[in-house]
Amino acid sequence: MNQQMILFLASRPQIREVLLILGTGSDLGLVRELCCQTSLERLTIFLPTPAMQTAAREMLDICRCRDDGRMPAAISLADWEQVLAYQPADPGYALVFDEPDSGDRLMELTALHPAFLVGSLGGCRTEAFTLWQAWRANVGQMYLLSAQHGGECLDWTRREDSDIELSVIFPMYKVADYLPQCVESVLAWQAPFVEYLFVDDGSPDNCADIIRRYAEKDPRVRLLQKPNGGCASARQYGLENARGRYVGFVDPDDYIDPSMYRKLLGRALTGSYEVCYCGYRELYESTGGTRDIPDMLGGVYSEGTSNSDRINELISNLRIAIWRGIYLRDLLTRNGIGFYTDLRRFDDLPFQIEVLSKARSVAAVPEYLYYYRLARPGQDVSADDERLYVHFPIFRYLDDFLRRSTDRKQLDNLQVVKIHTHRYALEKIRPEFLREYCLRAKADVRSNFRFWEGAYILRYGASFDDMKYYLALYMGWPSLVRWMRRPRPEARNRDAAAMRRLRKLALK
């Protein structure tokens, strides 16, 4: 880790002065490397024990004997009182630390206002994100090596245009009964660098009045108003007005664990991840009960990954649930990712797939921190009629989007998404709309692959029931879909002909 810090400092020749804070577990080789591998003019060192002070003096004497002209002109050792009263000669100096014995000592120094804060936390219990929260208002750039997740780095630079780190967007339409619980859950985290954008999408109830009352008490709350255009248009309007480095989305009829955004933002910053998500719980309004939804939270994802194959797997395996994650705004802007305002529902499906197809790094927080309310009147998930036909324009767009990708595996993963989505729709759509849905789905699943190519793609990413739906849709057999929709005891005794056709094709 010392070498990472030295490389950071050496790559910034404007740093001419360093205040170095060492812990009892520090490697004194850092002192030698600072002297020999950077172009400092002034170096002040705090060493916690007399023995380390003696060893440092001996090392500096040796370095001076071998001086190649790069030694700082002024090198001094300081006690803690001198550190607290430190007066830099250069306002662009760096405060550097290595394995401090306690994070509390670093917190004592926030009044010093260095231009750079650089260090390794080592075995210190203080998290890099905790240190970042304490120092962000007093420093221009941080480079903090964490002891967690294999020594990941929190590499942060203050932005000139905004001091908002996270914007959370809430599309509001007829959710006044649920809004107070939602707002209270997000405002519980008292972070000054977060803004909450509540978009009134022409709601006929008193959503706007509720938010106005909160905004009077909390400057982080902003009310945006627009004519009704649907959830996609509300989210897009919020996105266009967001100022944060990251953005997140909450459906106002849901609520969150008060620690959710602190944990997501901390994980995203510690490792510079473009996407960070957590688990969620389904909340059943009729009973008040909840259920954890296991969903790609462990393994490489909890550790964080920049492996394109692992990120591609999320396209087909991660449930469509954009509200339990945060997204780097630069990722969205450089790839032109947003919400399609002509979609009245299911706008989260194209957003999530586009984001994952372009993300260069992803991390998961393996905790269930979002509460997703089910069985509320008017929810999109309650649609069981021709509104489900919206899947077809969505997939036509995604076909065009991913055909332009240089990674052909993304089209493979989209095929898995199509089968999962069409199966979801066919298992709930009313009988009078089933045949039309099947005919449209037939064209959709044939759009990129021939039958055996599609079957080969699905061999790992789909269940046996998914494969049956794929067969029925590709062949255009609504009767087989009807059979699969029936309760199992009845299905065992009916449509034997359809099952014989399925077995016959499977044996070819």
Secondary structure as a PSIPRED ss2 file (coil, helix, strand):
# PSIPRED VFORMAT (PSIPRED V4.0)

   1 M C   1.000  0.000  0.000
   2 N H   0.000  1.000  0.000
   3 Q H   0.000  1.000  0.000
   4 Q H   0.000  1.000  0.000
   5 M H   0.000  1.000  0.000
   6 I H   0.000  1.000  0.000
   7 L H   0.000  1.000  0.000
   8 F H   0.000  1.000  0.000
   9 L H   0.000  1.000  0.000
  10 A H   0.000  1.000  0.000
  11 S C   1.000  0.000  0.000
  12 R C   1.000  0.000  0.000
  13 P C   1.000  0.000  0.000
  14 Q C   1.000  0.000  0.000
  15 I C   1.000  0.000  0.000
  16 R C   1.000  0.000  0.000
  17 E E   0.000  0.000  1.000
  18 V E   0.000  0.000  1.000
  19 L E   0.000  0.000  1.000
  20 L E   0.000  0.000  1.000
  21 I E   0.000  0.000  1.000
  22 L E   0.000  0.000  1.000
  23 G C   1.000  0.000  0.000
  24 T C   1.000  0.000  0.000
  25 G C   1.000  0.000  0.000
  26 S C   1.000  0.000  0.000
  27 D C   1.000  0.000  0.000
  28 L C   1.000  0.000  0.000
  29 G H   0.000  1.000  0.000
  30 L H   0.000  1.000  0.000
  31 V H   0.000  1.000  0.000
  32 R H   0.000  1.000  0.000
  33 E H   0.000  1.000  0.000
  34 L H   0.000  1.000  0.000
  35 C H   0.000  1.000  0.000
  36 C H   0.000  1.000  0.000
  37 Q H   0.000  1.000  0.000
  38 T C   1.000  0.000  0.000
  39 S C   1.000  0.000  0.000
  40 L C   1.000  0.000  0.000
  41 E C   1.000  0.000  0.000
  42 R E   0.000  0.000  1.000
  43 L E   0.000  0.000  1.000
  44 T E   0.000  0.000  1.000
  45 I E   0.000  0.000  1.000
  46 F E   0.000  0.000  1.000
  47 L C   1.000  0.000  0.000
  48 P C   1.000  0.000  0.000
  49 T C   1.000  0.000  0.000
  50 P H   0.000  1.000  0.000
  51 A H   0.000  1.000  0.000
  52 M H   0.000  1.000  0.000
  53 Q H   0.000  1.000  0.000
  54 T H   0.000  1.000  0.000
  55 A H   0.000  1.000  0.000
  56 A H   0.000  1.000  0.000
  57 R H   0.000  1.000  0.000
  58 E H   0.000  1.000  0.000
  59 M H   0.000  1.000  0.000
  60 L H   0.000  1.000  0.000
  61 D H   0.000  1.000  0.000
  62 I H   0.000  1.000  0.000
  63 C H   0.000  1.000  0.000
  64 R H   0.000  1.000  0.000
  65 C H   0.000  1.000  0.000
  66 R C   1.000  0.000  0.000
  67 D C   1.000  0.000  0.000
  68 D C   1.000  0.000  0.000
  69 G C   1.000  0.000  0.000
  70 R C   1.000  0.000  0.000
  71 M C   1.000  0.000  0.000
  72 P C   1.000  0.000  0.000
  73 A C   1.000  0.000  0.000
  74 A E   0.000  0.000  1.000
  75 I E   0.000  0.000  1.000
  76 S E   0.000  0.000  1.000
  77 L E   0.000  0.000  1.000
  78 A E   0.000  0.000  1.000
  79 D C   1.000  0.000  0.000
  80 W H   0.000  1.000  0.000
  81 E H   0.000  1.000  0.000
  82 Q H   0.000  1.000  0.000
  83 V H   0.000  1.000  0.000
  84 L H   0.000  1.000  0.000
  85 A C   1.000  0.000  0.000
  86 Y C   1.000  0.000  0.000
  87 Q C   1.000  0.000  0.000
  88 P C   1.000  0.000  0.000
  89 A C   1.000  0.000  0.000
  90 D C   1.000  0.000  0.000
  91 P C   1.000  0.000  0.000
  92 G C   1.000  0.000  0.000
  93 Y C   1.000  0.000  0.000
  94 A E   0.000  0.000  1.000
  95 L E   0.000  0.000  1.000
  96 V E   0.000  0.000  1.000
  97 F E   0.000  0.000  1.000
  98 D E   0.000  0.000  1.000
  99 E C   1.000  0.000  0.000
 100 P C   1.000  0.000  0.000
 101 D C   1.000  0.000  0.000
 102 S C   1.000  0.000  0.000
 103 G H   0.000  1.000  0.000
 104 D H   0.000  1.000  0.000
 105 R H   0.000  1.000  0.000
 106 L H   0.000  1.000  0.000
 107 M H   0.000  1.000  0.000
 108 E C   1.000  0.000  0.000
 109 L C   1.000  0.000  0.000
 110 T H   0.000  1.000  0.000
 111 A H   0.000  1.000  0.000
 112 L H   0.000  1.000  0.000
 113 H C   1.000  0.000  0.000
 114 P C   1.000  0.000  0.000
 115 A C   1.000  0.000  0.000
 116 F E   0.000  0.000  1.000
 117 L E   0.000  0.000  1.000
 118 V E   0.000  0.000  1.000
 119 G E   0.000  0.000  1.000
 120 S E   0.000  0.000  1.000
 121 L C   1.000  0.000  0.000
 122 G C   1.000  0.000  0.000
 123 G C   1.000  0.000  0.000
 124 C C   1.000  0.000  0.000
 125 R C   1.000  0.000  0.000
 126 T C   1.000  0.000  0.000
 127 E C   1.000  0.000  0.000
 128 A H   0.000  1.000  0.000
 129 F H   0.000  1.000  0.000
 130 T H   0.000  1.000  0.000
 131 L H   0.000  1.000  0.000
 132 W H   0.000  1.000  0.000
 133 Q H   0.000  1.000  0.000
 134 A H   0.000  1.000  0.000
 135 W H   0.000  1.000  0.000
 136 R C   1.000  0.000  0.000
 137 A C   1.000  0.000  0.000
 138 N C   1.000  0.000  0.000
 139 V C   1.000  0.000  0.000
 140 G C   1.000  0.000  0.000
 141 Q E   0.000  0.000  1.000
 142 M E   0.000  0.000  1.000
 143 Y E   0.000  0.000  1.000
 144 L E   0.000  0.000  1.000
 145 L E   0.000  0.000  1.000
 146 S C   1.000  0.000  0.000
 147 A C   1.000  0.000  0.000
 148 Q C   1.000  0.000  0.000
 149 H C   1.000  0.000  0.000
 150 G C   1.000  0.000  0.000
 151 G C   1.000  0.000  0.000
 152 E C   1.000  0.000  0.000
 153 C E   0.000  0.000  1.000
 154 L E   0.000  0.000  1.000
 155 D E   0.000  0.000  1.000
 156 W E   0.000  0.000  1.000
 157 T E   0.000  0.000  1.000
 158 R C   1.000  0.000  0.000
 159 R C   1.000  0.000  0.000
 160 E C   1.000  0.000  0.000
 161 D C   1.000  0.000  0.000
 162 S C   1.000  0.000  0.000
 163 D C   1.000  0.000  0.000
 164 I C   1.000  0.000  0.000
 165 E C   1.000  0.000  0.000
 166 L E   0.000  0.000  1.000
 167 S E   0.000  0.000  1.000
 168 V E   0.000  0.000  1.000
 169 I E   0.000  0.000  1.000
 170 F E   0.000  0.000  1.000
 171 P E   0.000  0.000  1.000
 172 M E   0.000  0.000  1.000
 173 Y C   1.000  0.000  0.000
 174 K C   1.000  0.000  0.000
 175 V C   1.000  0.000  0.000
 176 A C   1.000  0.000  0.000
 177 D C   1.000  0.000  0.000
 178 Y C   1.000  0.000  0.000
 179 L H   0.000  1.000  0.000
 180 P H   0.000  1.000  0.000
 181 Q H   0.000  1.000  0.000
 182 C H   0.000  1.000  0.000
 183 V H   0.000  1.000  0.000
 184 E H   0.000  1.000  0.000
 185 S H   0.000  1.000  0.000
 186 V H   0.000  1.000  0.000
 187 L H   0.000  1.000  0.000
 188 A C   1.000  0.000  0.000
 189 W C   1.000  0.000  0.000
 190 Q C   1.000  0.000  0.000
 191 A C   1.000  0.000  0.000
 192 P C   1.000  0.000  0.000
 193 F C   1.000  0.000  0.000
 194 V E   0.000  0.000  1.000
 195 E E   0.000  0.000  1.000
 196 Y E   0.000  0.000  1.000
 197 L E   0.000  0.000  1.000
 198 F E   0.000  0.000  1.000
 199 V E   0.000  0.000  1.000
 200 D E   0.000  0.000  1.000
 201 D E   0.000  0.000  1.000
 202 G C   1.000  0.000  0.000
 203 S C   1.000  0.000  0.000
 204 P C   1.000  0.000  0.000
 205 D C   1.000  0.000  0.000
 206 N C   1.000  0.000  0.000
 207 C H   0.000  1.000  0.000
 208 A H   0.000  1.000  0.000
 209 D H   0.000  1.000  0.000
 210 I H   0.000  1.000  0.000
 211 I H   0.000  1.000  0.000
 212 R H   0.000  1.000  0.000
 213 R H   0.000  1.000  0.000
 214 Y H   0.000  1.000  0.000
 215 A H   0.000  1.000  0.000
 216 E H   0.000  1.000  0.000
 217 K H   0.000  1.000  0.000
 218 D C   1.000  0.000  0.000
 219 P C   1.000  0.000  0.000
 220 R C   1.000  0.000  0.000
 221 V E   0.000  0.000  1.000
 222 R E   0.000  0.000  1.000
 223 L E   0.000  0.000  1.000
 224 L E   0.000  0.000  1.000
 225 Q E   0.000  0.000  1.000
 226 K E   0.000  0.000  1.000
 227 P C   1.000  0.000  0.000
 228 N C   1.000  0.000  0.000
 229 G C   1.000  0.000  0.000
 230 G C   1.000  0.000  0.000
 231 C H   0.000  1.000  0.000
 232 A H   0.000  1.000  0.000
 233 S H   0.000  1.000  0.000
 234 A H   0.000  1.000  0.000
 235 R H   0.000  1.000  0.000
 236 Q H   0.000  1.000  0.000
 237 Y H   0.000  1.000  0.000
 238 G H   0.000  1.000  0.000
 239 L H   0.000  1.000  0.000
 240 E H   0.000  1.000  0.000
 241 N H   0.000  1.000  0.000
 242 A C   1.000  0.000  0.000
 243 R C   1.000  0.000  0.000
 244 G C   1.000  0.000  0.000
 245 R C   1.000  0.000  0.000
 246 Y E   0.000  0.000  1.000
 247 V E   0.000  0.000  1.000
 248 G E   0.000  0.000  1.000
 249 F E   0.000  0.000  1.000
 250 V C   1.000  0.000  0.000
 251 D C   1.000  0.000  0.000
 252 P C   1.000  0.000  0.000
 253 D C   1.000  0.000  0.000
 254 D C   1.000  0.000  0.000
 255 Y E   0.000  0.000  1.000
 256 I E   0.000  0.000  1.000
 257 D C   1.000  0.000  0.000
 258 P C   1.000  0.000  0.000
 259 S C   1.000  0.000  0.000
 260 M H   0.000  1.000  0.000
 261 Y H   0.000  1.000  0.000
 262 R H   0.000  1.000  0.000
 263 K H   0.000  1.000  0.000
 264 L H   0.000  1.000  0.000
 265 L H   0.000  1.000  0.000
 266 G H   0.000  1.000  0.000
 267 R H   0.000  1.000  0.000
 268 A H   0.000  1.000  0.000
 269 L H   0.000  1.000  0.000
 270 T E   0.000  0.000  1.000
 271 G C   1.000  0.000  0.000
 272 S C   1.000  0.000  0.000
 273 Y C   1.000  0.000  0.000
 274 E C   1.000  0.000  0.000
 275 V E   0.000  0.000  1.000
 276 C E   0.000  0.000  1.000
 277 Y E   0.000  0.000  1.000
 278 C E   0.000  0.000  1.000
 279 G E   0.000  0.000  1.000
 280 Y E   0.000  0.000  1.000
 281 R E   0.000  0.000  1.000
 282 E E   0.000  0.000  1.000
 283 L E   0.000  0.000  1.000
 284 Y E   0.000  0.000  1.000
 285 E C   1.000  0.000  0.000
 286 S C   1.000  0.000  0.000
 287 T C   1.000  0.000  0.000
 288 G C   1.000  0.000  0.000
 289 G C   1.000  0.000  0.000
 290 T E   0.000  0.000  1.000
 291 R E   0.000  0.000  1.000
 292 D E   0.000  0.000  1.000
 293 I E   0.000  0.000  1.000
 294 P C   1.000  0.000  0.000
 295 D C   1.000  0.000  0.000
 296 M C   1.000  0.000  0.000
 297 L C   1.000  0.000  0.000
 298 G C   1.000  0.000  0.000
 299 G H   0.000  1.000  0.000
 300 V H   0.000  1.000  0.000
 301 Y H   0.000  1.000  0.000
 302 S H   0.000  1.000  0.000
 303 E H   0.000  1.000  0.000
 304 G C   1.000  0.000  0.000
 305 T E   0.000  0.000  1.000
 306 S C   1.000  0.000  0.000
 307 N C   1.000  0.000  0.000
 308 S H   0.000  1.000  0.000
 309 D H   0.000  1.000  0.000
 310 R H   0.000  1.000  0.000
 311 I H   0.000  1.000  0.000
 312 N H   0.000  1.000  0.000
 313 E H   0.000  1.000  0.000
 314 L H   0.000  1.000  0.000
 315 I H   0.000  1.000  0.000
 316 S H   0.000  1.000  0.000
 317 N H   0.000  1.000  0.000
 318 L C   1.000  0.000  0.000
 319 R C   1.000  0.000  0.000
 320 I C   1.000  0.000  0.000
 321 A C   1.000  0.000  0.000
 322 I H   0.000  1.000  0.000
 323 W H   0.000  1.000  0.000
 324 R H   0.000  1.000  0.000
 325 G E   0.000  0.000  1.000
 326 I E   0.000  0.000  1.000
 327 Y E   0.000  0.000  1.000
 328 L E   0.000  0.000  1.000
 329 R H   0.000  1.000  0.000
 330 D H   0.000  1.000  0.000
 331 L H   0.000  1.000  0.000
 332 L H   0.000  1.000  0.000
 333 T H   0.000  1.000  0.000
 334 R H   0.000  1.000  0.000
 335 N C   1.000  0.000  0.000
 336 G C   1.000  0.000  0.000
 337 I C   1.000  0.000  0.000
 338 G C   1.000  0.000  0.000
 339 F C   1.000  0.000  0.000
 340 Y C   1.000  0.000  0.000
 341 T C   1.000  0.000  0.000
 342 D C   1.000  0.000  0.000
 343 L C   1.000  0.000  0.000
 344 R C   1.000  0.000  0.000
 345 R C   1.000  0.000  0.000
 346 F C   1.000  0.000  0.000
 347 D C   1.000  0.000  0.000
 348 D H   0.000  1.000  0.000
 349 L H   0.000  1.000  0.000
 350 P H   0.000  1.000  0.000
 351 F H   0.000  1.000  0.000
 352 Q H   0.000  1.000  0.000
 353 I H   0.000  1.000  0.000
 354 E H   0.000  1.000  0.000
 355 V H   0.000  1.000  0.000
 356 L H   0.000  1.000  0.000
 357 S H   0.000  1.000  0.000
 358 K H   0.000  1.000  0.000
 359 A C   1.000  0.000  0.000
 360 R C   1.000  0.000  0.000
 361 S C   1.000  0.000  0.000
 362 V E   0.000  0.000  1.000
 363 A E   0.000  0.000  1.000
 364 A E   0.000  0.000  1.000
 365 V E   0.000  0.000  1.000
 366 P E   0.000  0.000  1.000
 367 E E   0.000  0.000  1.000
 368 Y E   0.000  0.000  1.000
 369 L E   0.000  0.000  1.000
 370 Y E   0.000  0.000  1.000
 371 Y E   0.000  0.000  1.000
 372 Y E   0.000  0.000  1.000
 373 R E   0.000  0.000  1.000
 374 L E   0.000  0.000  1.000
 375 A C   1.000  0.000  0.000
 376 R C   1.000  0.000  0.000
 377 P C   1.000  0.000  0.000
 378 G C   1.000  0.000  0.000
 379 Q C   1.000  0.000  0.000
 380 D H   0.000  1.000  0.000
 381 V H   0.000  1.000  0.000
 382 S H   0.000  1.000  0.000
 383 A C   1.000  0.000  0.000
 384 D C   1.000  0.000  0.000
 385 D C   1.000  0.000  0.000
 386 E H   0.000  1.000  0.000
 387 R H   0.000  1.000  0.000
 388 L H   0.000  1.000  0.000
 389 Y H   0.000  1.000  0.000
 390 V H   0.000  1.000  0.000
 391 H H   0.000  1.000  0.000
 392 F H   0.000  1.000  0.000
 393 P H   0.000  1.000  0.000
 394 I H   0.000  1.000  0.000
 395 F H   0.000  1.000  0.000
 396 R H   0.000  1.000  0.000
 397 Y H   0.000  1.000  0.000
 398 L H   0.000  1.000  0.000
 399 D H   0.000  1.000  0.000
 400 D H   0.000  1.000  0.000
 401 F H   0.000  1.000  0.000
 402 L H   0.000  1.000  0.000
 403 R H   0.000  1.000  0.000
 404 R C   1.000  0.000  0.000
 405 S C   1.000  0.000  0.000
 406 T C   1.000  0.000  0.000
 407 D C   1.000  0.000  0.000
 408 R C   1.000  0.000  0.000
 409 K H   0.000  1.000  0.000
 410 Q H   0.000  1.000  0.000
 411 L H   0.000  1.000  0.000
 412 D H   0.000  1.000  0.000
 413 N H   0.000  1.000  0.000
 414 L H   0.000  1.000  0.000
 415 Q H   0.000  1.000  0.000
 416 V H   0.000  1.000  0.000
 417 V H   0.000  1.000  0.000
 418 K H   0.000  1.000  0.000
 419 I H   0.000  1.000  0.000
 420 H H   0.000  1.000  0.000
 421 T H   0.000  1.000  0.000
 422 H H   0.000  1.000  0.000
 423 R H   0.000  1.000  0.000
 424 Y H   0.000  1.000  0.000
 425 A H   0.000  1.000  0.000
 426 L H   0.000  1.000  0.000
 427 E H   0.000  1.000  0.000
 428 K H   0.000  1.000  0.000
 429 I C   1.000  0.000  0.000
 430 R C   1.000  0.000  0.000
 431 P H   0.000  1.000  0.000
 432 E H   0.000  1.000  0.000
 433 F H   0.000  1.000  0.000
 434 L H   0.000  1.000  0.000
 435 R H   0.000  1.000  0.000
 436 E H   0.000  1.000  0.000
 437 Y H   0.000  1.000  0.000
 438 C H   0.000  1.000  0.000
 439 L H   0.000  1.000  0.000
 440 R H   0.000  1.000  0.000
 441 A H   0.000  1.000  0.000
 442 K H   0.000  1.000  0.000
 443 A H   0.000  1.000  0.000
 444 D H   0.000  1.000  0.000
 445 V H   0.000  1.000  0.000
 446 R C   1.000  0.000  0.000
 447 S C   1.000  0.000  0.000
 448 N C   1.000  0.000  0.000
 449 F C   1.000  0.000  0.000
 450 R C   1.000  0.000  0.000
 451 F H   0.000  1.000  0.000
 452 W H   0.000  1.000  0.000
 453 E H   0.000  1.000  0.000
 454 G H   0.000  1.000  0.000
 455 A H   0.000  1.000  0.000
 456 Y H   0.000  1.000  0.000
 457 I H   0.000  1.000  0.000
 458 L H   0.000  1.000  0.000
 459 R H   0.000  1.000  0.000
 460 Y H   0.000  1.000  0.000
 461 G H   0.000  1.000  0.000
 462 A C   1.000  0.000  0.000
 463 S C   1.000  0.000  0.000
 464 F H   0.000  1.000  0.000
 465 D H   0.000  1.000  0.000
 466 D H   0.000  1.000  0.000
 467 M H   0.000  1.000  0.000
 468 K H   0.000  1.000  0.000
 469 Y H   0.000  1.000  0.000
 470 Y H   0.000  1.000  0.000
 471 L H   0.000  1.000  0.000
 472 A H   0.000  1.000  0.000
 473 L H   0.000  1.000  0.000
 474 Y H   0.000  1.000  0.000
 475 M H   0.000  1.000  0.000
 476 G C   1.000  0.000  0.000
 477 W C   1.000  0.000  0.000
 478 P H   0.000  1.000  0.000
 479 S H   0.000  1.000  0.000
 480 L H   0.000  1.000  0.000
 481 V H   0.000  1.000  0.000
 482 R H   0.000  1.000  0.000
 483 W H   0.000  1.000  0.000
 484 M H   0.000  1.000  0.000
 485 R H   0.000  1.000  0.000
 486 R C   1.000  0.000  0.000
 487 P C   1.000  0.000  0.000
 488 R H   0.000  1.000  0.000
 489 P H   0.000  1.000  0.000
 490 E H   0.000  1.000  0.000
 491 A H   0.000  1.000  0.000
 492 R C   1.000  0.000  0.000
 493 N C   1.000  0.000  0.000
 494 R C   1.000  0.000  0.000
 495 D C   1.000  0.000  0.000
 496 A H   0.000  1.000  0.000
 497 A H   0.000  1.000  0.000
 498 A H   0.000  1.000  0.000
 499 M H   0.000  1.000  0.000
 500 R H   0.000  1.000  0.000
 501 R H   0.000  1.000  0.000
 502 L H   0.000  1.000  0.000
 503 R H   0.000  1.000  0.000
 504 K H   0.000  1.000  0.000
 505 L H   0.000  1.000  0.000
 506 A H   0.000  1.000  0.000
 507 L H   0.000  1.000  0.000
 508 K C   1.000  0.000  0.000
